[in-house]
Amino acid sequence: MTGRTYLERGEPVVVLIAWGPGGGPRNVLIQRADGTRVVRPFRGLRRVPDTTGSETP
């Protein structure tokens, strides 16, 4: 998860740090494209669609 790119309202963000009780990420520190860093809930971030063009059967 750390270092991965997700979408926040359609814009790419990079997860820098993730933490939370019970081993699951509750909050994350993200960096937006303009360089700002924000702590926000992980909930609501979406994975970036696969653009490799490979199809999985």
DAJO-V95557 format. One record per pair of residues at least 24 apart in sequence whose ideal C-beta (glycine too) atoms are under 8 Angstrom apart, sorted by sequence separation. I is the first residue (numbers start at 1). J is the second residue. D is the distance in whole Angstrom. If there is no record, write none. Layout:
((I | J | D) (I | J | D))
This chain:
((1 | 25 | 6) (6 | 30 | 8) (8 | 32 | 8) (18 | 42 | 7) (1 | 28 | 8) (15 | 42 | 8) (15 | 45 | 8) (8 | 40 | 8) (13 | 45 | 7) (8 | 44 | 7) (12 | 48 | 7) (8 | 45 | 6) (7 | 45 | 7) (8 | 46 | 8) (6 | 45 | 4) (7 | 46 | 5) (6 | 46 | 6) (7 | 47 | 7) (6 | 47 | 6) (7 | 48 | 6) (6 | 48 | 7) (5 | 48 | 5))
